Each structure stands twice: as C-alpha cells, then as structure tokens.
Amino acid sequence: MKANTQLSSIHDVKQYFATLDTPHYFISSTNFNLMNLEQWVKHWTNINFIDCYDKSNASVMLPSKVGTPVFDSIESVNDFLLGHKDVVSQIEKDIAHWKTEDRQDPQAKALFLFFDKTLEETCRSMDLQVCLPPNHLVKKIDNKITTTEIGNEAGVASVPNALEKVTSYESLRAIAEQYQLGECLVVQSAYGDSGKTTYFISSKAEYDKVADKIESEEQVKIMKQIRCAGTAIEACATRSGTFVGPLMTELVGLSELTPYQGGWCGNELYQDAFSDNIRVQAQQMTENLGNVLYDRGYKGYFEVDYLIDLDTGDLYLGELNPRITGISAMTNMSEFCYETVPLFLFHLLEYSDVEFNLNPNEYNQLALTQGAATTSGQMILKYTDPGLKIITAAPESGVYKLLDDELTLISKHHDRRQALGEDEVFIMRIMDTAEYAYKGADLAIVFTHFKLQSAERALTSTASKLLNALKERFNYRELTEEEKILVERYNSSSSLKGASYVESEITINEDDSFEDNSLESDSAFEDAS
C-alpha cells in the first residue's frame, strides 16, 4: 500500500501496517508500554536495556552492557541505547536496506516513553523521525498546573482546587479557607508520578514531613480531599479527531503493591466497573481534551485519569499524561483493540505521510459498547521495604497458573495474550537476580483475566493469593560491606539499575533507601502515569 493511498477503514489500517516496510523503533528500558505492537507493525523493533524475556522475544534488541555508565534518568538510559554501537550499526543497516526498496515514508521512526532535546538531536543525526510531539511541548503540558488550565479550557473540571504558592502551613490553611477546600487537603507538585509528589495533609504534623518539598515549588495544586475512585483512559488526538479507548479502573495506594500512599499500582477492565453514564461522560471529556491539545499543537497519544466522587457521583479531571503510559499495554492488548485495531496505530498514522479519512465516532462508540466486554487486569508489584537489598531469585516471564497457592510456570512464551484461561496469568519480570532492590523499584507486572479489587477497593482474595505467591518467587540478601561502599560511592549519582520504565532519577540515601527525584515517569508505568 503506497504512502499516497488514503485509508478509509479499519481493514485498511490493518493492511497498511502489516505490509509497511518503514522501520519503527521503540527505545525504552523495557518493551512493557508497547507490548505486542510487533504483531501489528511489520518492521517493529524494541530496543531495550532490561531483558524481561531471557532473550526469548525476537522483537527485543538488547545491546551489550559492557561499559554501561551510571544513569540519572530514563532519558539517559535511552541516550545510552540510541548511542550504542550495536544499535547504531543495526539501525544504519536497516535504513540502508530500506532505502533500496520502494520507500513509503520519508524517515524511519523512533518512539520513546521519555525523551529530551539531546535525543531529538541524536535522532536527526541518524535520519530518524521522532514520532512524538516536540519535547518542549510535552514538558509544558506535563505540568499538573498546565493540565488544570487545559481542563478548564476544555470544560473538564478538576476537583475543587487552588493553584498557589505555599510558604508555610499557615499559608496553606489560609488558601484552603479562601477557596473553601476543607480541613483535609491533597497537595500536588507540578511534576511527579505514582504518588511520589502527592501529599495528603490534614494536620501540621503531616505538613511538616513534606514542607521542604511543597515550599520549594513555585506553585502547587491544592485540592479538596474527596472520597473517590480512580479511572484511567487513553486517547489519540489526530487530524481526523480524537480516538478514545476503553475506560479502566485504577489500583491506587495498595500497601501490598506500592510504598506510596497515592501511588498507582494497577488497573482493571470490565463492563460493570462503571455505569453507562460515567463511560459516556469520560469519553466526551477525553474527546474535548484531545481537541484542545490538538489546537495547542499536541498530536497523538495521551492518557487521562479521572476521579469519581463517591459521595456526589461527579467526575473530575485528575491528571493528563501527554505520552505513552502505564495503561498503554492494557489498552492496546485489550480484546476490543484486537478485534478492531490498537489505539496506538492512530498515533503512528498521525506521524506518517499516509492520508487517512477515518471518523473516530464509530471507533469510539465501539469502545463504549464493547471495550470492556471481557475482564482483564494488571498489578504492578513494587519493592515496598525501605532497606536496600540484592535480589537472589526472581521468576521467569511467562504464563503461570496458581496451584495450591503456588505459581506454576506452564509456558515461557513472551506473549501476554497466551495466558487465555481465567485461571492463567502472565507475569512480566522486570527486576532480575543480582539487581539492587530499592524502595519503589518495579519488580514485576502481572496480567490477569479476573477482577483484582473488591467493592471496598481492597484486593480480592484471589488477587491476594496471587500476589503472595508472586512475592514468594522473589528472594533477597543483605548487602556486603563492599556493596555498601559501592552504594555510598554513587550516593550523589543515581540508578544502579539503569532506571526501569518507572524509576527515573534515583538517589541512594544514607539509610540505603532510594528516593525518586525525577519528573513524572508514569510507571513505564510509567508511565502509569
């Protein structure tokens, strides 16, 4: 199918990517966020730092780690990957071969979870098109203060809030009284993810614990604390309009999974999770946000968190993440997307030179009626202990069954969709043996075909048994004196791991715990952001 062909149906989109010769590279610590895209895009390569599959996934390229530097951000990991001689050689070889064929697009494509100006310049020098909005625009929109303003412009209200500078507990209370926000507050800094910069404050003692972080910000978002349930939804802003995926629940702050009180740690997708009214509202609000984003020059994929007020039923804007996120795998591997096309393909179309005439209304209506026809979920298991340890045992990625409260590996297949039975789960290992386990480190992701939360927002008994069995698969040991010296040596640097999809800039503290000081990294999971 030639680049000047106009795509006018879902079938056309499938055929276009199935036969497209243009190389696409997803450069990231792991392939988690865009899992299985190689099944849809003919020349798709995941260039990764972390080997989640023990070399069993042919789409994953893992360059040699000889001479690996200490990383201080996800961007620095990506810079290492894209500058690695193995990667440069492979990309040059791919492009040289491609140029001998009938080229369908002007450049090979590069995609990142997080990127910066340096990576943009590197891509230009390698004749790679960055298939994402400009970094400066992403950073601007990523600001939670800006998100609130975009929501207001789109007619999408946030929880009652104030955007102000806070200099003391007394000033915080004065702002709360001025805006009638009540005694219990939620304070968020402009950047941060997975609850790391979300603070729940109802007393001076709680404020004092995080005062330096709040007062160092030029402006924070101060919200009324409501009794709420979180939701997440992804969309894609294109020249044809905004395409919207299915609405999911969120797992937030579950201490079994995350050490962060407001931390994202999973999602669920099933029909009776929300009323039809909530689904329609969320979709319309997301379309409105996408249209405003496109008017501001932002093109492509984004994710929105909404909060349902359990007392009033109101739906509020929580966060807007201008990127691929922690629910991207759930969205694009859903039954709905496999029966139509993954939502992310619209993003790739927007950054191609192919013409398409696709009305999002039909796709969005199907997402409303069929998007949650089956049940699926994901749990993100983080290391929750404060002390630093070394992993001595970790599970292999693959399909498992829970038998007699123990996980039994039944297939080392790398495809999450091979876990088809309700009693089967797919485990994607992130942290491997000999890695440093630190507070907040992502250990593994579990994909299921059953509900994970009860009506009270606690893990179900089945989910708890699964989680306990998974934790039993990880073993740890204390650091040796030599390793402690190594930790101290890099105390002012950052990640010993190389930043998994979620952790960006990590500082090792005197108590051997790690602290994430990065901008939002929606739990590459980001990323879920």
C-alpha positions in Angstrom: 0.0 0.0 0.0 1.6 3.3 -1.1 2.0 6.3 1.0 -0.4 8.3 -1.2 -3.2 5.8 -0.6 -6.0 7.1 1.5 -7.0 4.8 4.4 -10.7 4.8 4.9 -11.5 1.8 7.1 -10.1 -0.3 10.0 -9.3 -3.0 7.5 -7.2 -0.5 5.5 -5.3 0.4 8.7 -4.5 -3.2 9.5 -3.3 -3.9 6.0 -1.2 -0.7 5.9 0.8 -1.6 9.0 1.0 -5.3 8.2 2.7 -4.5 4.9 4.6 -1.3 5.8 8.4 -1.6 5.3 9.3 1.5 7.3 11.4 0.6 10.4 9.9 1.5 13.7 12.0 1.5 16.9 10.6 1.8 20.5 13.6 2.8 22.6 13.0 2.3 26.3 14.2 0.4 29.3 11.6 -2.3 28.6 9.0 -3.0 26.0 6.2 -3.1 28.6 4.3 0.0 27.5 4.0 -1.1 23.8 3.9 -4.8 24.3 2.8 -6.8 21.3 2.9 -3.9 18.8 5.3 -6.1 16.7 2.2 -8.2 16.0 0.7 -5.3 14.1 3.6 -3.3 12.7 5.7 -5.3 10.2 9.1 -3.7 11.0 8.9 -3.1 14.7 11.9 -3.4 17.0 12.1 -2.8 20.8 15.5 -1.5 21.7 15.7 -2.2 25.5 18.1 -2.1 28.4 16.3 -4.7 30.6 15.9 -8.3 29.4 12.5 -9.3 30.7 12.2 -12.4 28.5 15.7 -14.0 28.8 16.2 -13.4 25.0 13.0 -15.3 24.0 11.3 -12.3 22.3 12.7 -11.8 18.8 11.4 -8.2 18.6 13.6 -7.1 21.5 17.1 -5.9 20.8 19.5 -5.8 23.8 22.8 -4.2 23.2 25.9 -5.2 25.1 26.1 -3.7 28.6 29.9 -3.6 28.6 31.0 -0.2 29.8 27.5 0.8 31.0 27.5 4.2 32.7 25.6 5.2 35.8 22.2 6.6 34.7 20.5 9.5 36.2 17.2 9.4 34.3 15.2 7.4 31.8 16.3 9.8 29.2 19.9 8.9 29.9 19.1 5.2 29.5 17.6 6.0 26.1 20.6 8.1 25.2 22.8 5.2 26.0 20.7 2.8 24.0 20.5 5.0 20.9 24.2 5.8 21.0 25.3 2.2 21.5 27.5 1.0 18.6 25.4 -2.2 18.3 22.2 -0.2 18.0 23.7 2.4 15.6 25.0 -0.4 13.4 21.7 -2.2 13.3 19.7 1.0 12.5 22.2 2.0 9.8 21.9 -1.5 8.3 18.1 -1.3 8.4 17.9 2.1 6.8 20.4 1.2 4.1 18.4 -1.9 3.2 15.1 0.1 3.4 16.4 2.8 1.0 17.0 0.2 -1.7 13.3 -0.6 -1.6 10.2 1.5 -2.6 10.2 3.9 0.4 6.7 4.6 1.7 7.6 7.2 4.4 10.2 9.9 4.5 12.1 8.5 7.5 12.5 5.6 9.8 10.6 6.1 13.1 11.8 6.4 16.7 9.5 6.3 19.7 10.3 6.9 23.4 8.5 6.8 26.7 10.6 9.8 27.8 12.9 11.9 25.7 14.7 15.2 25.7 16.4 17.7 23.3 19.5 15.6 23.2 17.6 12.6 22.0 15.8 14.7 19.4 19.1 15.9 18.0 20.5 12.3 18.0 17.6 11.1 16.0 18.0 13.9 13.5 21.6 12.9 13.0 20.6 9.3 12.4 17.9 10.2 9.9 15.2 9.0 12.4 11.9 10.8 12.8 10.8 11.2 16.4 7.1 10.2 16.3 6.1 12.3 19.2 5.2 15.9 19.9 8.3 18.2 20.5 9.9 17.7 23.9 9.3 21.4 24.9 5.6 21.0 24.3 5.4 17.7 26.1 7.1 19.2 29.2 4.8 22.2 29.1 1.6 20.0 29.0 3.1 17.5 31.5 2.9 20.2 34.2 -0.1 19.5 36.5 -0.7 23.2 36.8 -1.0 23.4 33.0 -3.1 20.3 32.9 -5.7 22.0 35.2 -5.8 25.0 32.9 -6.2 22.8 29.8 -9.1 21.1 31.6 -10.7 24.4 32.3 -10.4 25.4 28.7 -12.0 22.1 27.6 -14.8 22.4 30.1 -13.4 19.5 32.1 -13.5 20.4 35.8 -10.9 19.3 38.4 -11.7 18.6 42.0 -12.2 22.0 43.7 -8.7 23.4 43.9 -6.4 26.3 44.1 -3.1 26.9 42.2 -0.9 28.8 44.6 2.5 29.3 46.2 2.7 27.8 49.7 5.3 29.2 52.1 4.1 27.6 55.4 1.4 25.5 57.0 -0.4 28.7 57.9 -0.4 29.9 54.3 -1.7 26.5 53.2 -4.6 26.8 55.7 -5.3 30.4 54.6 -5.6 29.3 50.9 -7.8 26.3 51.9 -10.2 28.7 53.7 -10.2 31.2 50.9 -11.2 28.6 48.3 -13.4 26.6 50.8 -11.4 23.4 50.3 -12.0 22.0 53.8 -9.7 20.6 56.5 -8.3 17.6 54.6 -6.2 18.5 51.6 -4.4 16.9 48.7 -1.3 18.8 47.5 0.5 18.0 44.3 3.6 19.5 42.8 3.8 20.3 39.1 5.7 17.1 38.2 5.8 13.7 39.7 4.1 10.3 39.4 2.8 7.2 41.1 2.0 9.2 44.2 5.6 10.3 44.9 4.7 14.0 44.8 1.1 13.8 46.0 0.7 14.7 49.7 -2.3 14.1 51.9 -2.4 16.8 54.6 -4.9 17.2 57.4 -2.6 18.4 60.2 0.6 20.5 60.8 2.5 17.3 61.6 1.6 15.8 58.2 2.6 19.1 56.5 5.9 19.3 58.4 7.0 15.9 56.9 6.9 17.3 53.4 7.2 21.0 54.0 10.5 21.4 52.2 9.1 19.7 49.1 6.0 21.8 49.0 7.7 25.1 49.8 10.3 24.6 47.1 7.7 24.7 44.4 6.8 27.9 42.6 3.2 26.8 42.6 1.3 23.7 43.8 -2.2 22.3 43.2 -4.1 22.3 46.4 -7.3 20.2 46.3 -10.2 19.3 48.5 -9.8 15.7 49.6 -12.7 13.7 48.4 -13.8 10.1 48.8 -13.2 8.9 45.3 -12.5 6.1 42.8 -9.8 6.5 40.2 -10.3 5.8 36.5 -7.9 5.8 33.5 -8.4 6.2 29.8 -6.2 6.7 26.8 -6.9 8.6 23.6 -5.2 9.8 20.4 -5.6 13.3 19.0 -5.4 13.3 15.2 -6.3 15.4 12.2 -9.5 13.3 11.9 -10.5 13.9 15.6 -9.8 12.2 18.9 -9.9 8.4 19.1 -10.7 7.1 22.6 -10.0 3.7 24.2 -11.9 1.9 26.9 -12.3 3.2 30.5 -10.4 1.3 33.2 -10.4 1.3 37.0 -7.2 2.2 38.9 -5.5 0.4 41.8 -4.1 3.2 44.0 -2.1 3.2 47.2 -2.4 -0.5 48.0 0.3 -1.2 50.5 0.8 -4.7 49.3 1.9 -3.3 45.9 3.4 0.1 46.5 5.0 2.1 49.3 3.4 5.3 48.1 0.1 6.4 49.7 -1.3 7.8 46.4 0.7 5.6 44.2 -0.7 3.9 41.1 -0.2 0.2 41.1 -2.6 -1.4 38.5 -5.8 -1.3 36.5 -8.9 -3.4 35.7 -11.1 -3.5 32.6 -14.6 -5.0 32.9 -18.1 -3.9 32.0 -19.8 -3.4 35.3 -16.9 -1.3 36.7 -18.7 1.9 35.7 -22.2 3.0 34.8 -23.0 3.8 31.2 -23.3 7.4 32.2 -19.8 7.6 33.6 -18.4 5.9 30.5 -20.1 8.4 28.2 -19.0 11.3 30.3 -15.4 10.1 30.4 -15.3 9.6 26.7 -16.8 13.0 25.9 -14.5 14.8 28.3 -11.5 13.0 26.8 -12.5 14.0 23.3 -12.8 17.6 24.5 -9.3 17.4 26.0 -7.9 15.9 22.8 -9.4 18.6 20.7 -7.9 21.3 22.9 -4.5 19.5 22.9 -4.5 19.3 19.1 -5.3 23.0 18.9 -2.2 23.6 21.1 -0.1 21.7 18.6 0.0 18.4 20.5 -0.6 15.4 18.2 -1.0 11.8 19.2 -1.3 9.6 22.2 -2.2 10.7 25.7 -3.8 9.4 28.9 -6.3 10.9 31.4 -7.0 10.0 35.0 -10.5 10.9 36.2 -11.8 10.8 39.8 -15.3 9.7 40.6 -16.6 11.4 43.7 -18.3 8.5 45.5 -20.5 10.9 47.5 -21.8 13.0 44.7 -21.2 10.9 41.6 -19.3 13.9 39.9 -16.5 13.1 37.5 -13.4 15.2 37.8 -10.1 15.5 35.9 -7.3 14.0 37.9 -4.2 14.0 35.6 -3.4 14.4 32.0 -0.3 12.5 30.8 1.0 13.6 27.3 2.6 10.3 26.4 2.5 6.5 26.2 1.7 5.4 29.7 1.4 2.6 32.2 -2.0 1.5 30.9 -0.9 1.5 27.2 -0.3 -2.2 27.3 -3.7 -2.8 28.8 -5.4 -0.6 26.2 -3.6 -2.0 23.1 -3.8 -5.6 24.1 -7.5 -5.5 25.1 -10.0 -7.7 23.2 -11.6 -4.6 21.8 -8.3 -3.4 20.2 -7.6 -6.9 18.9 -11.0 -7.0 17.3 -10.5 -3.6 15.8 -7.0 -2.1 15.9 -4.8 -1.0 18.7 -5.4 2.6 19.6 -1.7 3.4 19.2 -1.9 2.7 15.5 -3.8 6.0 15.1 -0.8 7.7 16.7 1.6 6.1 14.2 -0.8 7.2 11.4 -0.7 10.8 12.6 3.1 10.8 12.3 3.1 9.1 8.9 2.6 10.8 5.5 -0.3 8.5 4.6 -3.7 10.1 4.1 -6.5 8.7 6.2 -10.2 9.5 6.3 -11.4 7.8 9.5 -14.2 9.1 11.6 -13.4 8.5 15.3 -17.1 8.3 16.1 -17.5 4.7 15.0 -14.4 3.6 16.8 -15.3 5.5 20.0 -18.9 4.1 20.0 -17.5 0.5 19.8 -15.1 1.4 22.7 -18.1 2.4 24.7 -20.2 -0.7 24.0 -17.6 -3.4 23.5 -14.4 -2.0 25.1 -14.9 -3.8 28.4 -16.8 -6.9 27.2 -14.2 -9.2 28.8 -12.4 -8.9 32.1 -8.7 -8.2 32.4 -6.4 -6.5 34.9 -2.8 -5.7 35.7 -1.0 -5.4 39.0 2.4 -3.5 39.3 4.4 -5.1 42.1 6.9 -2.6 43.6 9.6 -3.3 46.3 7.9 -1.9 49.4 10.7 -2.3 52.0 12.8 0.8 52.9 16.1 -1.1 53.1 18.3 -1.8 50.1 18.9 -5.5 49.2 20.2 -7.7 46.4 17.7 -10.0 44.5 18.9 -13.6 44.7 15.8 -15.2 43.0 13.2 -13.9 40.6 10.5 -15.5 38.4 10.8 -16.0 34.7 8.5 -14.1 32.5 5.7 -16.3 31.1 2.3 -17.9 31.6 1.5 -19.2 35.1 -1.2 -21.0 37.0 -1.9 -20.6 40.7 -2.0 -24.2 42.1 -2.2 -24.8 45.8 -1.3 -21.2 46.5 1.9 -21.5 44.4 2.7 -20.2 41.0 3.5 -22.9 38.4 5.1 -21.9 35.1 3.2 -23.5 32.2 4.8 -21.6 29.3 7.8 -19.3 28.8 6.0 -17.6 26.0 6.7 -13.9 25.8 3.1 -13.0 24.6 0.8 -11.9 27.4 -2.2 -13.0 25.3 -1.1 -16.6 25.5 -2.5 -16.6 29.1 -6.0 -17.1 27.8 -7.7 -19.1 30.7 -9.3 -17.4 33.6 -7.0 -19.3 35.9 -3.9 -18.3 33.9 -1.8 -15.2 34.4 1.0 -13.6 32.5 4.0 -12.4 34.6 6.4 -9.9 33.2 9.5 -9.9 35.3 11.3 -6.5 35.5 14.0 -6.9 38.2 16.3 -9.9 37.8 18.7 -11.7 40.1 21.8 -9.7 41.2 19.8 -6.4 40.9 19.5 -3.9 43.7 16.0 -3.9 45.2 15.2 -0.4 46.5 12.1 1.2 47.8 9.7 1.8 44.9 11.6 -0.4 42.4 9.3 -2.2 40.0 9.7 -6.0 40.5 7.1 -7.5 38.1 3.8 -6.9 36.3 1.0 -9.4 36.5 -1.7 -9.6 33.8 -5.0 -11.4 34.8 -8.4 -12.3 33.5 -10.2 -11.7 36.8 -11.2 -8.8 38.9 -8.5 -7.5 41.3 -10.4 -5.2 43.7 -13.4 -5.6 45.9 -16.2 -3.0 46.2 -14.2 -1.6 49.1 -11.1 -1.1 46.9 -9.1 -3.8 48.6 -7.5 -6.7 46.7 -9.8 -9.7 46.2 -8.9 -13.0 47.9 -7.8 -14.4 44.6 -5.6 -11.4 43.8 -4.1 -11.5 47.3 -3.2 -15.2 46.9 -1.7 -14.5 43.5 0.3 -11.6 44.9 1.6 -13.6 47.9 2.7 -16.4 45.6 4.5 -13.9 43.3 6.3 -12.4 46.3 7.5 -15.9 47.3 9.2 -16.1 43.9 11.5 -13.2 44.9 14.3 -13.8 47.3 16.8 -11.2 48.7 20.0 -10.9 50.7 21.7 -8.1 52.6 24.4 -6.1 51.0 28.1 -7.0 51.7 30.4 -4.4 53.0 31.9 -4.0 49.6 28.5 -3.4 48.1 27.7 -0.8 50.8 30.8 1.1 49.8 29.7 1.0 46.2 26.3 2.4 47.2 28.0 5.2 49.1 30.3 6.0 46.1 27.3 6.6 43.9 25.2 8.3 46.6 25.3 11.6 44.7 24.7 9.9 41.4 21.8 7.7 40.6 20.4 4.4 39.5 22.4 1.3 39.9 19.7 -0.4 37.8 19.6 1.8 34.8 16.1 3.1 35.6 13.3 0.7 34.8 10.3 2.0 33.0 9.1 3.9 36.0 12.1 5.0 38.1 13.9 7.9 36.6 16.4 9.7 38.8 17.2 7.8 41.9 19.4 8.9 44.8 20.7 6.5 47.4 20.2 7.9 50.8 22.2 7.3 54.0 19.7 4.7 55.2 20.3 2.7 52.0 16.9 3.6 50.6 16.3 5.1 47.2 14.5 8.3 46.5 12.9 9.1 43.2 13.7 12.7 42.3 12.6 12.6 38.7 9.9 14.3 36.7 6.9 12.2 36.1 7.6 8.7 34.8 4.1 7.3 34.7 5.2 3.8 35.5 6.7 2.9 32.2 4.4 2.6 34.1 5.0 4.8 33.6 4.3 5.8 33.0 1.1 4.5 34.6 1.2 7.6 34.9 
